[in-house]
Amino acid sequence: MAKVLIVDDAAFMRMMVKNILGANGHEIVGEAENGVQSLEKYAQLKPDLVTMDIVMPELDGIEATKEIIRSHPEARIIMCTAVGQQAKVLEAMKAGARGYIIKPFQAPKVLEEINKVLGS
């Protein structure tokens, strides 16, 4: 199972992802509430996978993804997005994200996307 870093400015959203992944055997190695923290935590924890919110204070998910990929090209990042943010999702994929999940999270879809990205 994967070691996962969860990045979202909303504690409630981090909790939802943590519950879905934890219940399915993944280990949550860290959490970050903004893009700046995500860079520090990624370097420190070297997770197998990152779930990255797109819209966050200080450094948004797209910029944070670019920074992580620049230093760690092997990073596996899945974007978390609200419905209707297709343009941002495309931008995130260009930045190096490997997949995306849509809020509100549905456990089967989240797990399917995570398994797909981990398998790639």
Biopython code that builds the backbone (N, CA, C, O; Angstrom):
import numpy as np
from Bio.PDB.StructureBuilder import StructureBuilder

atoms = [
    (1, "MET", "N", (0.832, -1.193, 0.000)),
    (1, "MET", "CA", (0.000, 0.000, 0.000)),
    (1, "MET", "C", (0.880, 1.263, 0.000)),
    (1, "MET", "O", (2.074, 1.202, 0.292)),
    (2, "ALA", "N", (0.276, 2.376, -0.325)),
    (2, "ALA", "CA", (1.053, 3.593, -0.542)),
    (2, "ALA", "C", (1.166, 4.475, 0.697)),
    (2, "ALA", "O", (0.289, 4.496, 1.561)),
    (3, "LYS", "N", (2.293, 5.209, 0.748)),
    (3, "LYS", "CA", (2.467, 6.281, 1.742)),
    (3, "LYS", "C", (1.972, 7.561, 1.068)),
    (3, "LYS", "O", (2.446, 7.930, -0.007)),
    (4, "VAL", "N", (1.012, 8.235, 1.713)),
    (4, "VAL", "CA", (0.331, 9.357, 1.067)),
    (4, "VAL", "C", (0.475, 10.646, 1.872)),
    (4, "VAL", "O", (0.372, 10.655, 3.099)),
    (5, "LEU", "N", (0.717, 11.730, 1.143)),
    (5, "LEU", "CA", (0.699, 13.085, 1.708)),
    (5, "LEU", "C", (-0.589, 13.746, 1.208)),
    (5, "LEU", "O", (-0.847, 13.787, 0.006)),
    (6, "ILE", "N", (-1.395, 14.263, 2.147)),
    (6, "ILE", "CA", (-2.663, 14.900, 1.789)),
    (6, "ILE", "C", (-2.507, 16.416, 1.914)),
    (6, "ILE", "O", (-2.132, 16.927, 2.969)),
    (7, "VAL", "N", (-2.799, 17.124, 0.824)),
    (7, "VAL", "CA", (-2.656, 18.582, 0.822)),
    (7, "VAL", "C", (-4.003, 19.227, 0.491)),
    (7, "VAL", "O", (-4.528, 19.067, -0.611)),
    (8, "ASP", "N", (-4.547, 19.951, 1.458)),
    (8, "ASP", "CA", (-5.814, 20.665, 1.251)),
    (8, "ASP", "C", (-5.920, 21.721, 2.340)),
    (8, "ASP", "O", (-5.558, 21.461, 3.488)),
    (9, "ASP", "N", (-6.412, 22.908, 1.999)),
    (9, "ASP", "CA", (-6.524, 23.953, 3.019)),
    (9, "ASP", "C", (-7.701, 23.712, 3.961)),
    (9, "ASP", "O", (-7.781, 24.339, 5.017)),
    (10, "ALA", "N", (-8.613, 22.815, 3.597)),
    (10, "ALA", "CA", (-9.760, 22.511, 4.460)),
    (10, "ALA", "C", (-9.513, 21.224, 5.249)),
    (10, "ALA", "O", (-9.348, 20.149, 4.672)),
    (11, "ALA", "N", (-9.492, 21.352, 6.568)),
    (11, "ALA", "CA", (-9.260, 20.187, 7.445)),
    (11, "ALA", "C", (-10.300, 19.095, 7.177)),
    (11, "ALA", "O", (-9.983, 17.906, 7.215)),
    (12, "PHE", "N", (-11.537, 19.507, 6.908)),
    (12, "PHE", "CA", (-12.616, 18.565, 6.640)),
    (12, "PHE", "C", (-12.302, 17.708, 5.408)),
    (12, "PHE", "O", (-12.525, 16.497, 5.417)),
    (13, "MET", "N", (-11.785, 18.338, 4.355)),
    (13, "MET", "CA", (-11.446, 17.602, 3.126)),
    (13, "MET", "C", (-10.272, 16.651, 3.374)),
    (13, "MET", "O", (-10.264, 15.524, 2.879)),
    (14, "ARG", "N", (-9.280, 17.114, 4.146)),
    (14, "ARG", "CA", (-8.154, 16.222, 4.473)),
    (14, "ARG", "C", (-8.668, 15.001, 5.225)),
    (14, "ARG", "O", (-8.236, 13.877, 4.970)),
    (15, "MET", "N", (-9.585, 15.230, 6.146)),
    (15, "MET", "CA", (-10.152, 14.143, 6.933)),
    (15, "MET", "C", (-10.886, 13.143, 6.039)),
    (15, "MET", "O", (-10.762, 11.933, 6.229)),
    (16, "MET", "N", (-11.646, 13.642, 5.071)),
    (16, "MET", "CA", (-12.375, 12.744, 4.160)),
    (16, "MET", "C", (-11.412, 11.857, 3.372)),
    (16, "MET", "O", (-11.621, 10.649, 3.265)),
    (17, "VAL", "N", (-10.362, 12.458, 2.822)),
    (17, "VAL", "CA", (-9.389, 11.687, 2.045)),
    (17, "VAL", "C", (-8.692, 10.678, 2.959)),
    (17, "VAL", "O", (-8.499, 9.519, 2.591)),
    (18, "LYS", "N", (-8.320, 11.136, 4.150)),
    (18, "LYS", "CA", (-7.634, 10.276, 5.115)),
    (18, "LYS", "C", (-8.498, 9.055, 5.461)),
    (18, "LYS", "O", (-7.999, 7.932, 5.528)),
    (19, "ASN", "N", (-9.784, 9.286, 5.677)),
    (19, "ASN", "CA", (-10.689, 8.188, 6.021)),
    (19, "ASN", "C", (-10.820, 7.178, 4.885)),
    (19, "ASN", "O", (-10.780, 5.969, 5.114)),
    (20, "ILE", "N", (-10.977, 7.677, 3.663)),
    (20, "ILE", "CA", (-11.125, 6.787, 2.503)),
    (20, "ILE", "C", (-9.850, 5.955, 2.320)),
    (20, "ILE", "O", (-9.917, 4.737, 2.151)),
    (21, "LEU", "N", (-8.690, 6.621, 2.356)),
    (21, "LEU", "CA", (-7.435, 5.916, 2.100)),
    (21, "LEU", "C", (-7.050, 4.999, 3.260)),
    (21, "LEU", "O", (-6.620, 3.863, 3.057)),
    (22, "GLY", "N", (-7.211, 5.514, 4.473)),
    (22, "GLY", "CA", (-6.865, 4.721, 5.653)),
    (22, "GLY", "C", (-7.677, 3.447, 5.735)),
    (22, "GLY", "O", (-7.152, 2.392, 6.091)),
    (23, "ALA", "N", (-8.960, 3.537, 5.407)),
    (23, "ALA", "CA", (-9.849, 2.370, 5.451)),
    (23, "ALA", "C", (-9.460, 1.337, 4.402)),
    (23, "ALA", "O", (-9.882, 0.183, 4.474)),
    (24, "ASN", "N", (-8.658, 1.748, 3.430)),
    (24, "ASN", "CA", (-8.259, 0.832, 2.362)),
    (24, "ASN", "C", (-6.772, 0.513, 2.407)),
    (24, "ASN", "O", (-6.174, 0.144, 1.396)),
    (25, "GLY", "N", (-6.180, 0.660, 3.589)),
    (25, "GLY", "CA", (-4.825, 0.172, 3.810)),
    (25, "GLY", "C", (-3.696, 1.120, 3.466)),
    (25, "GLY", "O", (-2.530, 0.766, 3.640)),
    (26, "HIS", "N", (-4.001, 2.314, 2.985)),
    (26, "HIS", "CA", (-2.925, 3.260, 2.678)),
    (26, "HIS", "C", (-2.490, 3.962, 3.958)),
    (26, "HIS", "O", (-3.289, 4.155, 4.874)),
    (27, "GLU", "N", (-1.217, 4.340, 4.011)),
    (27, "GLU", "CA", (-0.684, 5.011, 5.192)),
    (27, "GLU", "C", (-0.579, 6.507, 4.924)),
    (27, "GLU", "O", (0.071, 6.927, 3.967)),
    (28, "ILE", "N", (-1.222, 7.312, 5.774)),
    (28, "ILE", "CA", (-1.147, 8.762, 5.628)),
    (28, "ILE", "C", (0.101, 9.208, 6.393)),
    (28, "ILE", "O", (0.125, 9.174, 7.623)),
    (29, "VAL", "N", (1.133, 9.624, 5.662)),
    (29, "VAL", "CA", (2.399, 9.982, 6.319)),
    (29, "VAL", "C", (2.468, 11.459, 6.678)),
    (29, "VAL", "O", (3.330, 11.867, 7.457)),
    (30, "GLY", "N", (1.562, 12.272, 6.116)),
    (30, "GLY", "CA", (1.577, 13.686, 6.451)),
    (30, "GLY", "C", (0.420, 14.427, 5.834)),
    (30, "GLY", "O", (-0.271, 13.933, 4.943)),
    (31, "GLU", "N", (0.229, 15.654, 6.345)),
    (31, "GLU", "CA", (-0.805, 16.549, 5.816)),
    (31, "GLU", "C", (-0.204, 17.940, 5.694)),
    (31, "GLU", "O", (0.685, 18.318, 6.457)),
    (32, "ALA", "N", (-0.702, 18.692, 4.726)),
    (32, "ALA", "CA", (-0.285, 20.085, 4.561)),
    (32, "ALA", "C", (-1.530, 20.892, 4.225)),
    (32, "ALA", "O", (-2.450, 20.389, 3.581)),
    (33, "GLU", "N", (-1.553, 22.155, 4.669)),
    (33, "GLU", "CA", (-2.743, 22.964, 4.389)),
    (33, "GLU", "C", (-2.518, 24.039, 3.341)),
    (33, "GLU", "O", (-3.430, 24.811, 3.047)),
    (34, "ASN", "N", (-1.310, 24.106, 2.765)),
    (34, "ASN", "CA", (-1.087, 25.019, 1.640)),
    (34, "ASN", "C", (0.088, 24.508, 0.811)),
    (34, "ASN", "O", (0.785, 23.572, 1.203)),
    (35, "GLY", "N", (0.291, 25.142, -0.343)),
    (35, "GLY", "CA", (1.331, 24.685, -1.258)),
    (35, "GLY", "C", (2.731, 24.795, -0.686)),
    (35, "GLY", "O", (3.575, 23.941, -0.955)),
    (36, "VAL", "N", (2.994, 25.833, 0.100)),
    (36, "VAL", "CA", (4.324, 26.014, 0.691)),
    (36, "VAL", "C", (4.645, 24.833, 1.608)),
    (36, "VAL", "O", (5.725, 24.247, 1.537)),
    (37, "GLN", "N", (3.680, 24.497, 2.471)),
    (37, "GLN", "CA", (3.861, 23.346, 3.364)),
    (37, "GLN", "C", (4.040, 22.055, 2.571)),
    (37, "GLN", "O", (4.820, 21.187, 2.964)),
    (38, "SER", "N", (3.322, 21.925, 1.461)),
    (38, "SER", "CA", (3.397, 20.685, 0.678)),
    (38, "SER", "C", (4.809, 20.444, 0.155)),
    (38, "SER", "O", (5.254, 19.299, 0.078)),
    (39, "LEU", "N", (5.521, 21.521, -0.207)),
    (39, "LEU", "CA", (6.895, 21.376, -0.714)),
    (39, "LEU", "C", (7.810, 20.862, 0.394)),
    (39, "LEU", "O", (8.618, 19.959, 0.177)),
    (40, "GLU", "N", (7.673, 21.452, 1.587)),
    (40, "GLU", "CA", (8.499, 21.035, 2.726)),
    (40, "GLU", "C", (8.212, 19.578, 3.088)),
    (40, "GLU", "O", (9.129, 18.777, 3.272)),
    (41, "LYS", "N", (6.914, 19.249, 3.187)),
    (41, "LYS", "CA", (6.525, 17.898, 3.606)),
    (41, "LYS", "C", (6.938, 16.861, 2.567)),
    (41, "LYS", "O", (7.355, 15.758, 2.919)),
    (42, "TYR", "N", (6.822, 17.215, 1.280)),
    (42, "TYR", "CA", (7.203, 16.250, 0.247)),
    (42, "TYR", "C", (8.685, 15.911, 0.377)),
    (42, "TYR", "O", (9.064, 14.740, 0.355)),
    (43, "ALA", "N", (9.516, 16.934, 0.511)),
    (43, "ALA", "CA", (10.965, 16.729, 0.609)),
    (43, "ALA", "C", (11.312, 15.900, 1.845)),
    (43, "ALA", "O", (12.199, 15.047, 1.808)),
    (44, "GLN", "N", (10.604, 16.165, 2.930)),
    (44, "GLN", "CA", (10.870, 15.508, 4.201)),
    (44, "GLN", "C", (10.374, 14.057, 4.210)),
    (44, "GLN", "O", (11.074, 13.169, 4.697)),
    (45, "LEU", "N", (9.163, 13.810, 3.670)),
    (45, "LEU", "CA", (8.506, 12.511, 3.825)),
    (45, "LEU", "C", (8.664, 11.574, 2.629)),
    (45, "LEU", "O", (8.513, 10.361, 2.775)),
    (46, "LYS", "N", (8.966, 12.117, 1.448)),
    (46, "LYS", "CA", (9.081, 11.316, 0.221)),
    (46, "LYS", "C", (7.916, 10.320, 0.063)),
    (46, "LYS", "O", (8.142, 9.113, -0.020)),
    (47, "PRO", "N", (6.688, 10.822, 0.023)),
    (47, "PRO", "CA", (5.540, 9.911, -0.095)),
    (47, "PRO", "C", (5.472, 9.249, -1.472)),
    (47, "PRO", "O", (6.084, 9.721, -2.430)),
    (48, "ASP", "N", (4.719, 8.150, -1.556)),
    (48, "ASP", "CA", (4.505, 7.464, -2.842)),
    (48, "ASP", "C", (3.500, 8.239, -3.684)),
    (48, "ASP", "O", (3.487, 8.137, -4.911)),
    (49, "LEU", "N", (2.653, 9.020, -3.000)),
    (49, "LEU", "CA", (1.546, 9.681, -3.670)),
    (49, "LEU", "C", (1.163, 10.948, -2.908)),
    (49, "LEU", "O", (1.252, 10.997, -1.681)),
    (50, "VAL", "N", (0.734, 11.972, -3.651)),
    (50, "VAL", "CA", (0.244, 13.212, -3.034)),
    (50, "VAL", "C", (-1.159, 13.477, -3.568)),
    (50, "VAL", "O", (-1.386, 13.403, -4.776)),
    (51, "THR", "N", (-2.106, 13.787, -2.672)),
    (51, "THR", "CA", (-3.388, 14.328, -3.137)),
    (51, "THR", "C", (-3.289, 15.827, -2.910)),
    (51, "THR", "O", (-3.067, 16.273, -1.785)),
    (52, "MET", "N", (-3.451, 16.602, -3.965)),
    (52, "MET", "CA", (-3.174, 18.044, -3.945)),
    (52, "MET", "C", (-4.413, 18.841, -4.332)),
    (52, "MET", "O", (-4.927, 18.702, -5.442)),
    (53, "ASP", "N", (-4.889, 19.672, -3.416)),
    (53, "ASP", "CA", (-6.003, 20.561, -3.722)),
    (53, "ASP", "C", (-5.503, 21.609, -4.720)),
    (53, "ASP", "O", (-4.335, 21.996, -4.668)),
    (54, "ILE", "N", (-6.357, 22.067, -5.616)),
    (54, "ILE", "CA", (-5.926, 23.074, -6.588)),
    (54, "ILE", "C", (-5.949, 24.472, -5.974)),
    (54, "ILE", "O", (-4.973, 25.213, -6.092)),
    (55, "VAL", "N", (-7.048, 24.838, -5.323)),
    (55, "VAL", "CA", (-7.213, 26.205, -4.827)),
    (55, "VAL", "C", (-6.821, 26.271, -3.345)),
    (55, "VAL", "O", (-7.527, 25.750, -2.481)),
    (56, "MET", "N", (-5.680, 26.922, -3.067)),
    (56, "MET", "CA", (-5.180, 27.058, -1.698)),
    (56, "MET", "C", (-4.489, 28.396, -1.539)),
    (56, "MET", "O", (-4.048, 28.997, -2.519)),
    (57, "PRO", "N", (-4.394, 28.868, -0.288)),
    (57, "PRO", "CA", (-3.665, 30.120, -0.040)),
    (57, "PRO", "C", (-2.150, 29.917, -0.152)),
    (57, "PRO", "O", (-1.666, 28.785, -0.153)),
    (58, "GLU", "N", (-1.423, 31.005, -0.245)),
    (58, "GLU", "CA", (0.044, 31.071, -0.275)),
    (58, "GLU", "C", (0.661, 30.539, -1.563)),
    (58, "GLU", "O", (1.400, 31.254, -2.240)),
    (59, "LEU", "N", (0.360, 29.282, -1.906)),
    (59, "LEU", "CA", (0.876, 28.710, -3.152)),
    (59, "LEU", "C", (-0.188, 27.726, -3.594)),
    (59, "LEU", "O", (-0.478, 26.773, -2.872)),
    (60, "ASP", "N", (-0.786, 27.937, -4.782)),
    (60, "ASP", "CA", (-1.869, 27.041, -5.170)),
    (60, "ASP", "C", (-1.323, 25.676, -5.599)),
    (60, "ASP", "O", (-0.117, 25.485, -5.754)),
    (61, "GLY", "N", (-2.240, 24.750, -5.780)),
    (61, "GLY", "CA", (-1.864, 23.372, -6.082)),
    (61, "GLY", "C", (-1.107, 23.212, -7.387)),
    (61, "GLY", "O", (-0.245, 22.341, -7.503)),
    (62, "ILE", "N", (-1.419, 24.045, -8.369)),
    (62, "ILE", "CA", (-0.739, 23.933, -9.665)),
    (62, "ILE", "C", (0.719, 24.355, -9.529)),
    (62, "ILE", "O", (1.617, 23.664, -10.011)),
    (63, "GLU", "N", (0.956, 25.494, -8.869)),
    (63, "GLU", "CA", (2.338, 25.952, -8.663)),
    (63, "GLU", "C", (3.116, 24.976, -7.781)),
    (63, "GLU", "O", (4.286, 24.691, -8.038)),
    (64, "ALA", "N", (2.454, 24.466, -6.737)),
    (64, "ALA", "CA", (3.111, 23.505, -5.840)),
    (64, "ALA", "C", (3.480, 22.237, -6.604)),
    (64, "ALA", "O", (4.554, 21.671, -6.397)),
    (65, "THR", "N", (2.586, 21.796, -7.488)),
    (65, "THR", "CA", (2.855, 20.604, -8.308)),
    (65, "THR", "C", (4.073, 20.849, -9.194)),
    (65, "THR", "O", (4.953, 19.994, -9.291)),
    (66, "LYS", "N", (4.126, 22.020, -9.844)),
    (66, "LYS", "CA", (5.276, 22.352, -10.701)),
    (66, "LYS", "C", (6.572, 22.285, -9.907)),
    (66, "LYS", "O", (7.569, 21.729, -10.369)),
    (67, "GLU", "N", (6.546, 22.861, -8.702)),
    (67, "GLU", "CA", (7.754, 22.889, -7.860)),
    (67, "GLU", "C", (8.187, 21.480, -7.448)),
    (67, "GLU", "O", (9.367, 21.139, -7.515)),
    (68, "ILE", "N", (7.221, 20.672, -7.022)),
    (68, "ILE", "CA", (7.556, 19.301, -6.599)),
    (68, "ILE", "C", (8.127, 18.513, -7.775)),
    (68, "ILE", "O", (9.148, 17.840, -7.635)),
    (69, "ILE", "N", (7.472, 18.594, -8.930)),
    (69, "ILE", "CA", (7.917, 17.848, -10.120)),
    (69, "ILE", "C", (9.305, 18.329, -10.572)),
    (69, "ILE", "O", (10.113, 17.534, -11.051)),
    (70, "ARG", "N", (9.574, 19.627, -10.417)),
    (70, "ARG", "CA", (10.877, 20.162, -10.802)),
    (70, "ARG", "C", (11.991, 19.468, -10.009)),
    (70, "ARG", "O", (13.020, 19.097, -10.572)),
    (71, "SER", "N", (11.779, 19.296, -8.701)),
    (71, "SER", "CA", (12.808, 18.666, -7.856)),
    (71, "SER", "C", (12.696, 17.149, -7.811)),
    (71, "SER", "O", (13.685, 16.454, -7.579)),
    (72, "HIS", "N", (11.489, 16.637, -8.032)),
    (72, "HIS", "CA", (11.235, 15.188, -7.911)),
    (72, "HIS", "C", (10.382, 14.740, -9.095)),
    (72, "HIS", "O", (9.172, 14.565, -8.948)),
    (73, "PRO", "N", (10.997, 14.551, -10.274)),
    (73, "PRO", "CA", (10.211, 14.227, -11.470)),
    (73, "PRO", "C", (9.398, 12.936, -11.335)),
    (73, "PRO", "O", (8.429, 12.729, -12.065)),
    (74, "GLU", "N", (9.800, 12.072, -10.398)),
    (74, "GLU", "CA", (9.093, 10.796, -10.218)),
    (74, "GLU", "C", (7.830, 10.934, -9.373)),
    (74, "GLU", "O", (7.085, 9.967, -9.219)),
    (75, "ALA", "N", (7.581, 12.126, -8.822)),
    (75, "ALA", "CA", (6.444, 12.336, -7.913)),
    (75, "ALA", "C", (5.124, 11.966, -8.580)),
    (75, "ALA", "O", (4.887, 12.265, -9.750)),
    (76, "ARG", "N", (4.280, 11.310, -7.804)),
    (76, "ARG", "CA", (2.927, 10.974, -8.281)),
    (76, "ARG", "C", (1.955, 11.880, -7.540)),
    (76, "ARG", "O", (1.784, 11.765, -6.326)),
    (77, "ILE", "N", (1.320, 12.781, -8.283)),
    (77, "ILE", "CA", (0.417, 13.767, -7.687)),
    (77, "ILE", "C", (-0.954, 13.647, -8.332)),
    (77, "ILE", "O", (-1.087, 13.617, -9.556)),
    (78, "ILE", "N", (-1.971, 13.580, -7.475)),
    (78, "ILE", "CA", (-3.361, 13.559, -7.938)),
    (78, "ILE", "C", (-4.009, 14.857, -7.468)),
    (78, "ILE", "O", (-3.953, 15.193, -6.285)),
    (79, "MET", "N", (-4.620, 15.580, -8.393)),
    (79, "MET", "CA", (-5.267, 16.836, -8.048)),
    (79, "MET", "C", (-6.668, 16.582, -7.500)),
    (79, "MET", "O", (-7.374, 15.677, -7.946)),
    (80, "CYS", "N", (-7.051, 17.401, -6.526)),
    (80, "CYS", "CA", (-8.415, 17.372, -5.986)),
    (80, "CYS", "C", (-9.084, 18.651, -6.435)),
    (80, "CYS", "O", (-8.573, 19.746, -6.197)),
    (81, "THR", "N", (-10.218, 18.515, -7.080)),
    (81, "THR", "CA", (-10.845, 19.678, -7.679)),
    (81, "THR", "C", (-12.350, 19.682, -7.487)),
    (81, "THR", "O", (-12.976, 18.630, -7.367)),
    (82, "ALA", "N", (-12.916, 20.863, -7.459)),
    (82, "ALA", "CA", (-14.374, 20.990, -7.427)),
    (82, "ALA", "C", (-14.889, 20.849, -8.859)),
    (82, "ALA", "O", (-14.150, 21.066, -9.819)),
    (83, "VAL", "N", (-16.137, 20.491, -8.985)),
    (83, "VAL", "CA", (-16.762, 20.382, -10.305)),
    (83, "VAL", "C", (-16.639, 21.731, -11.014)),
    (83, "VAL", "O", (-16.777, 22.781, -10.387)),
    (84, "GLY", "N", (-16.381, 21.698, -12.317)),
    (84, "GLY", "CA", (-16.337, 22.936, -13.081)),
    (84, "GLY", "C", (-14.975, 23.593, -13.132)),
    (84, "GLY", "O", (-14.862, 24.732, -13.586)),
    (85, "GLN", "N", (-13.937, 22.908, -12.680)),
    (85, "GLN", "CA", (-12.591, 23.488, -12.750)),
    (85, "GLN", "C", (-11.745, 22.773, -13.808)),
    (85, "GLN", "O", (-10.548, 22.559, -13.621)),
    (86, "GLN", "N", (-12.390, 22.407, -14.921)),
    (86, "GLN", "CA", (-11.697, 21.636, -15.956)),
    (86, "GLN", "C", (-10.428, 22.317, -16.470)),
    (86, "GLN", "O", (-9.412, 21.659, -16.691)),
    (87, "ALA", "N", (-10.492, 23.639, -16.659)),
    (87, "ALA", "CA", (-9.323, 24.363, -17.187)),
    (87, "ALA", "C", (-8.159, 24.225, -16.219)),
    (87, "ALA", "O", (-7.021, 24.024, -16.642)),
    (88, "LYS", "N", (-8.433, 24.332, -14.931)),
    (88, "LYS", "CA", (-7.387, 24.197, -13.924)),
    (88, "LYS", "C", (-6.840, 22.771, -13.888)),
    (88, "LYS", "O", (-5.640, 22.568, -13.698)),
    (89, "VAL", "N", (-7.717, 21.788, -14.070)),
    (89, "VAL", "CA", (-7.274, 20.392, -14.095)),
    (89, "VAL", "C", (-6.303, 20.189, -15.261)),
    (89, "VAL", "O", (-5.260, 19.557, -15.099)),
    (90, "LEU", "N", (-6.643, 20.718, -16.421)),
    (90, "LEU", "CA", (-5.756, 20.575, -17.594)),
    (90, "LEU", "C", (-4.405, 21.229, -17.324)),
    (90, "LEU", "O", (-3.356, 20.690, -17.675)),
    (91, "GLU", "N", (-4.452, 22.412, -16.686)),
    (91, "GLU", "CA", (-3.222, 23.121, -16.337)),
    (91, "GLU", "C", (-2.376, 22.269, -15.371)),
    (91, "GLU", "O", (-1.155, 22.187, -15.502)),
    (92, "ALA", "N", (-3.045, 21.650, -14.415)),
    (92, "ALA", "CA", (-2.360, 20.807, -13.426)),
    (92, "ALA", "C", (-1.730, 19.584, -14.093)),
    (92, "ALA", "O", (-0.621, 19.184, -13.737)),
    (93, "MET", "N", (-2.429, 18.994, -15.053)),
    (93, "MET", "CA", (-1.897, 17.831, -15.768)),
    (93, "MET", "C", (-0.656, 18.236, -16.572)),
    (93, "MET", "O", (0.323, 17.492, -16.636)),
    (94, "LYS", "N", (-0.710, 19.418, -17.180)),
    (94, "LYS", "CA", (0.464, 19.915, -17.904)),
    (94, "LYS", "C", (1.622, 20.139, -16.944)),
    (94, "LYS", "O", (2.785, 19.960, -17.308)),
    (95, "ALA", "N", (1.299, 20.532, -15.713)),
    (95, "ALA", "CA", (2.328, 20.797, -14.704)),
    (95, "ALA", "C", (2.946, 19.503, -14.178)),
    (95, "ALA", "O", (3.983, 19.535, -13.515)),
    (96, "GLY", "N", (2.316, 18.373, -14.469)),
    (96, "GLY", "CA", (2.901, 17.099, -14.059)),
    (96, "GLY", "C", (2.020, 16.208, -13.206)),
    (96, "GLY", "O", (2.435, 15.110, -12.837)),
    (97, "ALA", "N", (0.805, 16.656, -12.880)),
    (97, "ALA", "CA", (-0.106, 15.799, -12.113)),
    (97, "ALA", "C", (-0.448, 14.572, -12.955)),
    (97, "ALA", "O", (-0.495, 14.645, -14.183)),
    (98, "ARG", "N", (-0.683, 13.452, -12.287)),
    (98, "ARG", "CA", (-0.943, 12.202, -13.015)),
    (98, "ARG", "C", (-2.414, 11.805, -13.049)),
    (98, "ARG", "O", (-2.787, 10.852, -13.732)),
    (99, "GLY", "N", (-3.254, 12.543, -12.307)),
    (99, "GLY", "CA", (-4.673, 12.209, -12.289)),
    (99, "GLY", "C", (-5.424, 13.237, -11.474)),
    (99, "GLY", "O", (-4.828, 14.187, -10.967)),
    (100, "TYR", "N", (-6.736, 13.056, -11.343)),
    (100, "TYR", "CA", (-7.508, 13.986, -10.530)),
    (100, "TYR", "C", (-8.740, 13.298, -9.966)),
    (100, "TYR", "O", (-9.256, 12.335, -10.533)),
    (101, "ILE", "N", (-9.194, 13.819, -8.835)),
    (101, "ILE", "CA", (-10.441, 13.362, -8.224)),
    (101, "ILE", "C", (-11.310, 14.587, -7.967)),
    (101, "ILE", "O", (-10.809, 15.681, -7.706)),
    (102, "ILE", "N", (-12.619, 14.382, -8.047)),
    (102, "ILE", "CA", (-13.557, 15.498, -7.949)),
    (102, "ILE", "C", (-14.292, 15.493, -6.609)),
    (102, "ILE", "O", (-14.754, 14.454, -6.137)),
    (103, "LYS", "N", (-14.387, 16.684, -6.011)),
    (103, "LYS", "CA", (-15.153, 16.863, -4.778)),
    (103, "LYS", "C", (-16.619, 17.021, -5.148)),
    (103, "LYS", "O", (-16.906, 17.574, -6.210)),
    (104, "PRO", "N", (-17.555, 16.570, -4.336)),
    (104, "PRO", "CA", (-17.358, 15.788, -3.111)),
    (104, "PRO", "C", (-16.820, 14.392, -3.440)),
    (104, "PRO", "O", (-17.243, 13.757, -4.406)),
    (105, "PHE", "N", (-15.884, 13.934, -2.616)),
    (105, "PHE", "CA", (-15.205, 12.669, -2.886)),
    (105, "PHE", "C", (-16.138, 11.470, -2.742)),
    (105, "PHE", "O", (-16.933, 11.386, -1.805)),
    (106, "GLN", "N", (-16.023, 10.555, -3.687)),
    (106, "GLN", "CA", (-16.738, 9.285, -3.613)),
    (106, "GLN", "C", (-15.666, 8.205, -3.528)),
    (106, "GLN", "O", (-14.832, 8.073, -4.424)),
    (107, "ALA", "N", (-15.696, 7.439, -2.451)),
    (107, "ALA", "CA", (-14.639, 6.470, -2.172)),
    (107, "ALA", "C", (-14.258, 5.597, -3.382)),
    (107, "ALA", "O", (-13.069, 5.480, -3.679)),
    (108, "PRO", "N", (-15.224, 4.979, -4.094)),
    (108, "PRO", "CA", (-14.822, 4.114, -5.219)),
    (108, "PRO", "C", (-14.023, 4.861, -6.284)),
    (108, "PRO", "O", (-13.048, 4.336, -6.821)),
    (109, "LYS", "N", (-14.448, 6.097, -6.585)),
    (109, "LYS", "CA", (-13.744, 6.881, -7.613)),
    (109, "LYS", "C", (-12.346, 7.284, -7.141)),
    (109, "LYS", "O", (-11.384, 7.242, -7.909)),
    (110, "VAL", "N", (-12.248, 7.673, -5.871)),
    (110, "VAL", "CA", (-10.954, 8.071, -5.306)),
    (110, "VAL", "C", (-9.984, 6.891, -5.380)),
    (110, "VAL", "O", (-8.846, 7.042, -5.825)),
    (111, "LEU", "N", (-10.437, 5.728, -4.946)),
    (111, "LEU", "CA", (-9.573, 4.540, -4.918)),
    (111, "LEU", "C", (-9.193, 4.093, -6.331)),
    (111, "LEU", "O", (-8.061, 3.674, -6.572)),
    (112, "GLU", "N", (-10.134, 4.183, -7.249)),
    (112, "GLU", "CA", (-9.868, 3.800, -8.637)),
    (112, "GLU", "C", (-8.753, 4.678, -9.224)),
    (112, "GLU", "O", (-7.829, 4.178, -9.867)),
    (113, "GLU", "N", (-8.857, 5.988, -8.993)),
    (113, "GLU", "CA", (-7.865, 6.924, -9.531)),
    (113, "GLU", "C", (-6.500, 6.697, -8.865)),
    (113, "GLU", "O", (-5.469, 6.717, -9.538)),
    (114, "ILE", "N", (-6.498, 6.482, -7.556)),
    (114, "ILE", "CA", (-5.242, 6.257, -6.837)),
    (114, "ILE", "C", (-4.564, 4.982, -7.312)),
    (114, "ILE", "O", (-3.351, 4.963, -7.523)),
    (115, "ASN", "N", (-5.341, 3.915, -7.483)),
    (115, "ASN", "CA", (-4.767, 2.662, -7.973)),
    (115, "ASN", "C", (-4.218, 2.802, -9.378)),
    (115, "ASN", "O", (-3.184, 2.221, -9.709)),
    (116, "LYS", "N", (-4.915, 3.581, -10.212)),
    (116, "LYS", "CA", (-4.465, 3.819, -11.583)),
    (116, "LYS", "C", (-3.112, 4.560, -11.567)),
    (116, "LYS", "O", (-2.179, 4.181, -12.274)),
    (117, "VAL", "N", (-3.029, 5.607, -10.758)),
    (117, "VAL", "CA", (-1.803, 6.415, -10.707)),
    (117, "VAL", "C", (-0.643, 5.621, -10.075)),
    (117, "VAL", "O", (0.491, 5.708, -10.546)),
    (118, "LEU", "N", (-0.918, 4.868, -9.038)),
    (118, "LEU", "CA", (0.134, 4.056, -8.415)),
    (118, "LEU", "C", (0.634, 2.975, -9.364)),
    (118, "LEU", "O", (1.801, 2.588, -9.323)),
    (119, "GLY", "N", (-0.265, 2.494, -10.217)),
    (119, "GLY", "CA", (0.111, 1.453, -11.149)),
    (119, "GLY", "C", (0.888, 1.958, -12.346)),
    (119, "GLY", "O", (1.497, 1.175, -13.075)),
    (120, "SER", "N", (0.869, 3.273, -12.552)),
    (120, "SER", "CA", (1.530, 3.845, -13.746)),
    (120, "SER", "C", (3.025, 3.976, -13.561)),
    (120, "SER", "O", (3.721, 4.436, -14.466)),
]
sb = StructureBuilder()
sb.init_structure("model")
sb.init_model(0)
sb.init_chain("A")
sb.init_seg("    ")
for serial, (resi, resn, name, xyz) in enumerate(atoms, 1):
    if name == "N":
        sb.init_residue(resn, " ", resi, " ")
    sb.init_atom(name, np.array(xyz, "f"), 0.0, 1.0, " ", f" {name:<3s}", serial, name[0])
structure = sb.get_structure()
